[in-house]
Amino acid sequence: MQRVAVLNVVGLTTNLIGDKTPRIKAFLERNRCDVFTPEFPAVTCTAQSTYVTGKSVSEHGIVGNGWYDRDYSEVFFWKQSNHVVKAPKLWDEMRESDPSFTVAKMFWWYNMYAEVDFSCTPRPIYPADGRKFFDVHTQPMEMREEMKQDLGEFPFPAFWGPRAGIESSEWIAQSAQWIEKRQSPTLNLVYLPHLDYCLQQYGPEGAEVIPELAAIDRVVGDLIDFFEGRGVQVALVSEYGISQVDKAVHLNRVFREKGWLSIKDELGLERLEYGQSKVFAVADHQVAHIYVLDDSLLDEVRALVESVDGVEEVRDGIWEGEGKRRGGDLVAVAEANAWFTYYYWLDDAKAPDFARCVDIHRKPGYDPVELFMDPEIKFPVLKVGGFLAKKKLGLKCLLDVIPLDAGLVKGSHGRDAVEAGERPLWIAAESSPVVSTAQDVYGAIKALLVGE
C-alpha cells in the first residue's frame, strides 16, 4: 500500500495560488488540480466529515461547526468527540483490506476518541481554581509529553483569537513530521489553518493577505519536500474558499423584535434561553440554522427571513436522518457579500460577558470577531498581562478584549454556490480520480493509498 500525506490547507483556492505561493504553484504544475463544489455548509467540521466518510450530511450528521441539541436544549459548538460523526471512516475500510494500515490524524477535527493510531488536537486544561493551561490531547496519551518535550508547547494563542497566526500551522507541520519520523503511518492527515485567519480578518482582496500567503507557502513547501523525500505521496486539499464580505446580518435581533426570543436577565446582562424561545438562529459563517420551536410560525418565519437584507435564500428539507435531526428547521444562506452573527442583544451594555471574550463554546454561533482586539482598549498588552498574572494566582477573571463590531470582518464562507476561483481544490497525481464533489475526496485518498 502506498503511504500518503493529505495536507488540508484551509482557505486555499486557485485565486490565491500565484507568484506569492511559488512552492504550492510548482506542486500544482507537476500534478493535477481539481476544483470542486464545496460541501454544504462549506465549513470545517462538515467538510472534513464528508472527506473522511465519503457520505452526505444526511448520513454523517455534521450539519455545521455546531448545532442546537433538541434533547439538551443547548447549542454545542466545536465539540471534539469523533463519535458524533455517524458514519464509518476511511480508516475503517482500509483496515478491512490491510490490517497493517495505520493513520495519523494531526489536528483534523473530531479528533478525540477516533479509532486512529496516532492523533493530536488542541485541548486546554481547566483546573477547578479558575486557571487555564493551554495544552493538547494525543492518542496514544503518553505521546503528548514526548511531543511537547521535542517540539515545545503548542502555541495555542496562535491557533485562534486576536493573535492567531502562522506559528500554530508551523507547530502542526512539525508534529506531522515528528509522527512520520517515529511511526511512518500509512495515512497522515495534516490540518494547516493559517489562511483562515487572515482571510476572515482582511478578506481575500486585502493587501495584508500577501505576506500570509508567503508564510503558508513556506510551511506547505517544506512539508511537501519532507514527505516526498521519504517516499510518501502528497496531496493538497482545502475545505472552502473565502468570499469578501461587507455586511453582517443579525437574524436573532430580527427574531427578538418579533417577540420570539426568550431572554433571561443574569446579573444585568442578557442570556438567550433556547428551550423557551419560539424561534432562534444558530449562526455559522454564511449559513444560519433556524430552529422553529413553535410549528405554527414556520411559514411566517420563512417569509420574514427571506425578506431580510443580506439573505439570499432559505432552504428546508435538504437533509434526512441525522442531518435532519440536528439541522435547523430552516437554513438561511447569506448573499455572497454577507454573513450571519449570533448577536441577540439590542444594547451592547447588556451583551453577555462571554461576548467580549474568546469563548467558542458558550456563544450560540460562530464569532469571527474573536480574531480582533478591541480598538477601544488603550493598552492591550497591559490588560492581557494583568489577566495572565491573575490567572496564575488562581483568580477568576475575564479576558474581555473582543469588540462587538461585526463590521470588522471582511471575509466569510459557507455557501456552496461560489465562483470557481473560490471553490475548494484537490491537488494530487495525474492518476488520482477526478474530484468534482466533496464526497469524491474520500475515493481520491483511497485511490492514492491502494495505488490505483
C-alpha positions as CSV (number, residue, x, y, z in Angstrom):
1,M,0.0,0.0,0.0
2,Q,1.3,3.5,-0.9
3,R,1.8,5.8,2.1
4,V,0.0,9.1,1.7
5,A,0.0,12.5,3.4
6,V,-3.0,14.8,2.9
7,L,-2.3,18.4,3.7
8,N,-5.5,20.3,4.4
9,V,-4.6,23.9,3.6
10,V,-7.7,25.7,4.8
11,G,-8.9,28.5,2.6
12,L,-6.6,27.7,-0.3
13,T,-8.1,28.3,-3.8
14,T,-6.8,28.8,-7.3
15,N,-7.4,32.6,-6.9
16,L,-4.7,32.6,-4.3
17,I,-2.1,30.5,-6.0
18,G,0.5,32.5,-7.9
19,D,3.7,34.4,-7.5
20,K,3.3,34.7,-3.7
21,T,3.0,30.9,-3.4
22,P,5.8,29.6,-5.7
23,R,6.2,26.2,-4.0
24,I,2.5,25.5,-4.0
25,K,2.3,26.7,-7.6
26,A,5.2,24.4,-8.5
27,F,3.4,21.4,-6.8
28,L,0.2,22.2,-8.8
29,E,2.1,22.4,-12.1
30,R,3.6,18.9,-11.7
31,N,0.3,17.4,-10.6
32,R,-3.4,17.8,-11.4
33,C,-5.7,20.3,-9.8
34,D,-9.4,19.7,-9.5
35,V,-11.7,22.5,-8.3
36,F,-14.9,21.0,-6.8
37,T,-18.3,22.0,-5.4
38,P,-17.9,22.5,-1.6
39,E,-20.0,20.5,0.8
40,F,-22.9,22.4,2.3
41,P,-22.5,24.2,4.5
42,A,-18.9,24.9,3.5
43,V,-17.5,24.9,7.0
44,T,-14.7,23.0,8.6
45,C,-16.5,20.3,10.6
46,T,-18.9,19.4,7.8
47,A,-16.2,19.4,5.0
48,Q,-13.8,17.2,7.0
49,S,-16.5,14.8,8.0
50,T,-17.5,14.3,4.4
51,Y,-13.9,13.8,3.3
52,V,-13.2,11.0,5.8
53,T,-16.6,9.2,5.4
54,G,-17.4,9.8,1.7
55,K,-21.0,10.3,2.9
56,S,-23.5,13.2,2.8
57,V,-24.6,15.3,5.8
58,S,-27.8,13.3,6.0
59,E,-25.6,10.2,6.7
60,H,-22.8,11.5,8.9
61,G,-24.9,14.2,10.6
62,I,-22.4,17.0,10.8
63,V,-24.6,20.0,9.8
64,G,-22.0,22.6,10.8
65,N,-19.4,23.5,13.3
66,G,-22.2,23.4,15.9
67,W,-25.9,23.0,16.2
68,Y,-28.8,23.0,18.7
69,D,-29.3,19.8,20.6
70,R,-33.1,19.4,20.9
71,D,-32.7,16.9,23.8
72,Y,-30.4,19.1,26.0
73,S,-32.0,22.4,24.7
74,E,-28.4,23.7,24.3
75,V,-26.2,24.8,21.5
76,F,-22.9,22.9,21.2
77,F,-20.1,24.3,19.1
78,W,-16.6,22.9,18.4
79,K,-17.1,19.6,20.2
80,Q,-14.2,17.1,19.8
81,S,-15.6,13.6,20.1
82,N,-15.3,11.6,16.9
83,H,-18.4,9.6,18.0
84,V,-20.7,12.5,16.8
85,V,-19.7,11.6,13.2
86,K,-22.3,9.0,12.4
87,A,-20.7,7.1,9.5
88,P,-17.8,4.7,9.1
89,K,-14.4,6.4,8.4
90,L,-11.9,5.8,5.6
91,W,-9.5,4.1,8.0
92,D,-12.2,1.6,8.9
93,E,-12.4,0.5,5.3
94,M,-8.7,0.4,4.7
95,R,-8.0,-1.8,7.8
96,E,-10.5,-4.4,6.4
97,S,-8.3,-4.9,3.4
98,D,-5.0,-4.3,5.1
99,P,-4.7,-4.9,8.9
100,S,-1.3,-3.2,8.9
101,F,-2.8,0.1,7.8
102,T,-2.1,3.0,10.2
103,V,-3.4,6.5,10.3
104,A,-2.3,9.8,12.0
105,K,-4.9,12.5,12.5
106,M,-2.9,15.7,13.1
107,F,-5.4,18.4,14.2
108,W,-8.2,17.4,11.8
109,W,-11.4,18.0,13.7
110,Y,-13.5,15.4,15.7
111,N,-10.1,14.1,16.7
112,M,-10.7,12.8,20.2
113,Y,-11.6,9.1,20.7
114,A,-11.3,8.5,16.9
115,E,-10.2,4.9,16.2
116,V,-6.9,6.1,14.7
117,D,-3.4,5.0,15.6
118,F,-2.0,8.5,16.3
119,S,-3.6,11.9,16.8
120,C,-3.0,15.3,18.3
121,T,-5.6,18.1,18.8
122,P,-5.9,21.3,20.9
123,R,-7.3,20.7,24.4
124,P,-6.8,23.2,27.3
125,I,-6.8,22.2,30.9
126,Y,-9.2,23.9,33.3
127,P,-8.4,23.3,37.0
128,A,-11.2,24.0,39.5
129,D,-9.5,27.1,40.8
130,G,-10.2,29.0,37.6
131,R,-6.9,28.7,35.9
132,K,-6.5,27.7,32.3
133,F,-3.5,25.9,30.8
134,F,-3.0,25.6,27.0
135,D,-2.4,22.0,26.1
136,V,-3.1,19.2,23.5
137,H,-4.7,15.8,23.6
138,T,-3.0,12.9,21.9
139,Q,-3.6,9.3,21.0
140,P,-1.8,7.4,22.5
141,M,-1.9,9.6,25.6
142,E,1.7,9.1,26.5
143,M,2.7,10.7,23.2
144,R,1.6,14.1,24.5
145,E,4.6,14.6,26.8
146,E,7.1,13.2,24.3
147,M,5.8,15.5,21.6
148,K,5.9,18.6,23.8
149,Q,9.3,17.8,25.0
150,D,10.6,17.7,21.5
151,L,8.5,20.5,19.9
152,G,7.8,22.7,22.8
153,E,4.3,23.8,24.0
154,F,1.7,24.1,21.3
155,P,1.3,27.9,20.6
156,F,-2.4,27.9,21.5
157,P,-3.0,31.7,21.2
158,A,-1.8,31.5,17.6
159,F,-4.5,28.8,16.8
160,W,-7.4,31.1,17.5
161,G,-8.1,34.7,18.7
162,P,-6.5,38.1,18.1
163,R,-3.0,36.5,18.0
164,A,-3.9,33.8,15.5
165,G,-1.1,33.3,13.1
166,I,1.5,31.2,11.3
167,E,3.0,29.8,14.5
168,S,0.2,27.3,15.0
169,S,0.4,25.9,11.5
170,E,4.2,25.7,11.9
171,W,3.8,23.6,15.0
172,I,1.2,21.3,13.4
173,A,3.6,20.8,10.5
174,Q,6.4,19.9,12.9
175,S,4.1,17.5,14.7
176,A,3.3,15.8,11.4
177,Q,7.0,15.4,10.6
178,W,7.5,14.2,14.2
179,I,5.0,11.4,13.9
180,E,6.2,10.5,10.4
181,K,9.8,10.0,11.6
182,R,8.7,7.9,14.6
183,Q,5.8,5.9,13.3
184,S,5.6,6.2,9.4
185,P,1.8,6.0,9.3
186,T,0.2,4.8,6.1
187,L,-2.0,7.9,6.0
188,N,-1.1,11.2,7.6
189,L,-3.9,13.8,7.7
190,V,-2.5,17.3,8.4
191,Y,-4.5,20.4,9.2
192,L,-3.0,23.8,8.3
193,P,-5.4,26.6,9.3
194,H,-3.3,29.7,8.8
195,L,-5.1,31.3,5.8
196,D,-8.4,31.0,7.6
197,Y,-7.4,33.8,10.0
198,C,-6.1,36.5,7.7
199,L,-8.7,35.8,5.0
200,Q,-11.6,36.4,7.5
201,Q,-9.9,39.4,9.0
202,Y,-9.0,41.2,5.8
203,G,-10.8,39.4,3.0
204,P,-9.2,37.8,0.0
205,E,-8.7,41.2,-1.5
206,G,-6.8,42.7,1.4
207,A,-3.2,43.6,0.9
208,E,-2.4,42.2,4.4
209,V,-3.0,38.7,3.0
210,I,0.0,38.8,0.7
211,P,2.7,38.1,3.3
212,E,0.5,35.4,4.9
213,L,0.3,33.6,1.5
214,A,4.1,33.5,1.5
215,A,4.2,32.2,5.1
216,I,1.9,29.3,4.4
217,D,3.6,28.6,1.1
218,R,6.9,28.1,3.1
219,V,5.2,25.7,5.6
220,V,3.5,23.7,2.9
221,G,6.5,23.6,0.7
222,D,8.7,22.3,3.5
223,L,6.1,19.6,4.2
224,I,5.9,18.5,0.6
225,D,9.7,18.2,0.3
226,F,9.9,16.3,3.6
227,F,7.2,13.8,2.8
228,E,8.3,13.2,-0.8
229,G,11.8,12.8,0.4
230,R,10.6,9.9,2.4
231,G,8.7,8.3,-0.4
232,V,5.3,9.5,0.8
233,Q,2.7,10.5,-1.8
234,V,1.4,14.1,-1.1
235,A,-2.0,15.6,-1.9
236,L,-3.3,19.0,-1.1
237,V,-6.9,19.7,-0.3
238,S,-8.9,22.6,1.0
239,E,-12.4,22.9,2.6
240,Y,-13.7,26.1,1.1
241,G,-12.8,29.5,-0.2
242,I,-13.3,32.8,1.5
243,S,-15.5,35.5,0.0
244,Q,-15.1,39.2,0.5
245,V,-17.9,40.5,2.8
246,D,-19.1,43.9,3.9
247,K,-22.4,43.1,5.5
248,A,-23.3,41.5,8.8
249,V,-26.8,40.0,9.2
250,H,-28.3,39.8,12.8
251,L,-31.2,37.3,12.5
252,N,-31.6,36.9,16.2
253,R,-32.2,40.6,16.6
254,V,-34.9,40.4,13.9
255,F,-36.5,37.5,15.9
256,R,-36.2,39.4,19.1
257,E,-38.1,42.3,17.7
258,K,-40.9,39.9,16.7
259,G,-41.0,38.7,20.4
260,W,-39.9,35.2,19.5
261,L,-36.7,35.1,21.7
262,S,-36.8,34.3,25.4
263,I,-34.2,36.5,27.2
264,K,-33.1,35.9,30.8
265,D,-31.6,38.7,32.9
266,E,-28.4,37.4,34.5
267,L,-26.8,40.0,36.8
268,G,-27.8,42.8,34.5
269,L,-26.7,41.0,31.3
270,E,-28.8,39.1,28.8
271,R,-28.8,35.4,28.1
272,L,-30.7,33.7,25.3
273,E,-32.8,30.8,26.6
274,Y,-33.1,28.5,23.7
275,G,-35.6,26.0,25.1
276,Q,-38.1,28.7,25.9
277,S,-37.7,30.7,22.7
278,K,-40.2,30.2,19.8
279,V,-37.6,30.9,17.1
280,F,-33.8,31.5,17.1
281,A,-30.8,31.2,14.8
282,V,-27.5,29.4,15.3
283,A,-25.1,31.3,13.1
284,D,-22.3,29.6,11.2
285,H,-20.5,32.0,8.9
286,Q,-22.7,32.5,5.8
287,V,-25.2,29.8,6.9
288,A,-27.7,30.1,9.8
289,H,-29.7,27.2,11.2
290,I,-33.1,28.5,12.2
291,Y,-34.9,26.4,14.9
292,V,-38.6,27.0,15.0
293,L,-39.9,25.5,18.2
294,D,-43.4,26.8,17.6
295,D,-44.5,24.9,14.5
296,S,-47.4,27.3,13.8
297,L,-44.8,30.0,13.0
298,L,-42.9,28.1,10.3
299,D,-44.3,29.8,7.2
300,E,-44.2,33.3,8.9
301,V,-40.5,32.7,9.8
302,R,-39.6,31.6,6.3
303,A,-41.2,34.7,4.8
304,L,-39.6,37.0,7.3
305,V,-36.1,35.6,6.8
306,E,-36.4,35.7,3.1
307,S,-37.2,39.5,3.4
308,V,-34.1,40.3,5.5
309,D,-31.5,42.3,3.7
310,G,-28.4,40.1,3.1
311,V,-30.3,36.8,2.9
312,E,-30.1,35.1,-0.5
313,E,-32.4,32.1,0.2
314,V,-34.0,29.9,2.8
315,R,-33.7,26.1,2.4
316,D,-35.6,23.3,4.1
317,G,-36.0,19.6,3.6
318,I,-32.4,19.4,2.4
319,W,-31.3,16.6,4.8
320,E,-32.6,13.3,6.1
321,G,-31.7,11.2,9.1
322,E,-29.1,12.5,11.5
323,G,-28.7,15.7,9.4
324,K,-32.4,16.5,9.7
325,R,-32.5,15.8,13.4
326,R,-29.6,18.2,14.1
327,G,-30.0,20.8,11.5
328,G,-32.3,23.8,11.6
329,D,-36.0,23.6,10.6
330,L,-35.0,26.2,8.1
331,V,-31.5,27.0,6.8
332,A,-30.7,30.6,5.7
333,V,-28.0,31.3,3.2
334,A,-26.4,34.7,3.1
335,E,-25.7,36.7,-0.1
336,A,-22.2,36.5,-1.4
337,N,-21.1,39.7,0.5
338,A,-22.9,39.0,3.8
339,W,-22.5,36.7,6.8
340,F,-24.6,35.9,9.9
341,T,-23.8,36.9,13.5
342,Y,-25.1,35.2,16.6
343,Y,-25.9,38.6,18.3
344,Y,-29.3,38.8,20.0
345,W,-28.9,41.8,22.4
346,L,-30.1,45.3,21.3
347,D,-27.9,47.2,23.8
348,D,-24.2,46.4,23.9
349,A,-24.2,47.3,27.6
350,K,-26.4,44.2,28.1
351,A,-24.4,41.8,26.0
352,P,-23.4,38.7,27.9
353,D,-19.9,38.7,29.5
354,F,-18.7,36.0,27.1
355,A,-19.4,38.2,24.0
356,R,-16.3,40.2,24.7
357,C,-14.1,37.1,25.2
358,V,-12.6,34.4,23.0
359,D,-15.2,31.8,24.1
360,I,-16.0,29.4,21.3
361,H,-18.2,27.1,23.4
362,R,-20.7,29.5,25.1
363,K,-21.7,31.5,22.1
364,P,-24.7,30.3,20.2
365,G,-22.9,30.6,16.9
366,Y,-19.5,31.1,15.3
367,D,-17.9,34.5,16.1
368,P,-15.1,35.7,13.7
369,V,-14.9,39.0,15.6
370,E,-12.8,36.9,18.1
371,L,-9.9,37.5,15.6
372,F,-9.8,41.2,16.6
373,M,-8.6,43.0,19.6
374,D,-11.0,45.8,20.7
375,P,-9.5,49.0,19.4
376,E,-11.0,50.9,22.3
377,I,-8.5,49.3,24.7
378,K,-5.7,51.8,25.0
379,F,-3.1,49.5,26.5
380,P,-3.9,45.9,25.3
381,V,-0.6,44.5,26.3
382,L,-1.0,45.7,29.9
383,K,-4.6,44.4,30.0
384,V,-3.6,40.9,28.8
385,G,-0.6,40.9,31.1
386,G,-2.7,41.7,34.1
387,F,-5.2,39.0,33.2
388,L,-2.5,36.4,32.9
389,A,-1.0,37.4,36.3
390,K,-4.4,37.0,38.0
391,K,-4.9,33.6,36.3
392,K,-1.6,32.4,37.6
393,L,-2.8,33.2,41.1
394,G,-5.9,31.2,40.5
395,L,-8.2,34.2,40.4
396,K,-11.3,34.1,38.3
397,C,-11.4,37.0,35.8
398,L,-12.4,37.8,32.2
399,L,-10.1,38.5,29.3
400,D,-12.7,40.8,27.8
401,V,-10.7,42.1,24.8
402,I,-13.0,41.2,21.9
403,P,-15.0,44.1,20.3
404,L,-18.7,43.9,19.4
405,D,-18.2,45.4,15.9
406,A,-19.2,42.9,13.3
407,G,-18.2,45.3,10.6
408,L,-14.5,44.5,11.2
409,V,-14.9,41.1,9.5
410,K,-14.0,41.2,5.8
411,G,-14.1,37.5,4.8
412,S,-16.5,34.6,5.2
413,H,-17.6,31.3,3.8
414,G,-20.3,28.6,4.0
415,R,-22.1,29.0,0.7
416,D,-21.9,26.2,-1.9
417,A,-22.8,28.4,-4.9
418,V,-19.4,30.2,-5.4
419,E,-17.4,31.0,-8.4
420,A,-14.7,28.5,-9.5
421,G,-11.8,30.6,-8.1
422,E,-13.4,30.4,-4.6
423,R,-14.1,26.7,-4.6
424,P,-12.0,24.2,-2.6
425,L,-9.4,22.3,-4.5
426,W,-7.7,18.9,-4.7
427,I,-4.1,18.7,-6.0
428,A,-2.6,15.3,-6.5
429,A,-1.0,13.0,-9.0
430,E,-2.5,12.9,-12.5
431,S,-3.5,9.3,-11.9
432,S,-5.8,10.4,-9.0
433,P,-9.5,10.1,-9.7
434,V,-11.2,13.3,-10.7
435,V,-12.7,15.1,-7.7
436,S,-15.9,17.1,-8.6
437,T,-17.7,16.9,-5.2
438,A,-16.6,16.9,-1.6
439,Q,-17.7,13.2,-1.3
440,D,-15.2,12.4,-4.1
441,V,-12.3,13.3,-1.8
442,Y,-12.8,10.0,0.1
443,G,-12.3,7.9,-3.1
444,A,-9.4,10.0,-4.2
445,I,-7.5,9.5,-1.0
446,K,-8.3,5.8,-1.1
447,A,-7.1,5.5,-4.7
448,L,-3.7,7.1,-3.8
449,L,-3.4,4.6,-0.9
450,V,-4.1,1.5,-2.9
451,G,-2.1,2.8,-5.9
452,E,-4.9,3.0,-8.4
